Amino acid sequence: MRGLLARSALGAPVLAALALSALPARADGPRASAAAAARAGGPRITAAPVARRGPRASADPWVGFPAKPPGRAYAPLRAADPWFGDDKMRHFCASIALAGGGYALGSLTTSDLRQRLALGAAVALGAGLAKEVYDATGHGTPSVRDFVWDALGTSAGLGLSLWFDLAATPIQF
């Protein structure tokens, strides 16, 4: 996949990034803090209980926590992480674009299919892993499900790239 087809495939990540930027923002929003929950009239959330050691240790790990007020349920700090959310589609589409772009870059440098596939997978999975590490440092909500969608998008992007590459390659007898 050399020449004009390879150069036009390099534009796919740019077009995908433009399409992803037009999508609506994440529906569940950022994670709520304990102070925000308290200001909203929710329950006070304290630190996790510490198990005591010794003869006076209680079997109940929640000793020392305030009792739940009658008629009020504790609200979770953040919404559950669904498998089919808006952010999962973003991870999938971005991984398709990155894998296709990595494959196209590999096609400009080598004629070996395995090296092209490896470069595309490294670019897409590396970006997905970097995003989850960034989220884990306190800038977002890390999720294994997001990385699963990154892997699915990577495989779809590499499959499409390989399909287009083999379709554009003339058959030699």
Secondary structure by P-SEA (a helix, b strand, c coil): cccaaaaaaaaaaaaaaaaaaacccccccccccaaaaaaaccccccccbbbbbccccccccccccccccccccccccccccccccaaaaaaaaaaaaaaaaaaaaaaaccccaaaaaaaaaaaaaaaaaaaaaaaaaccccccaaaaaaaaaaaaaaaaaaaaaaaaaccccc
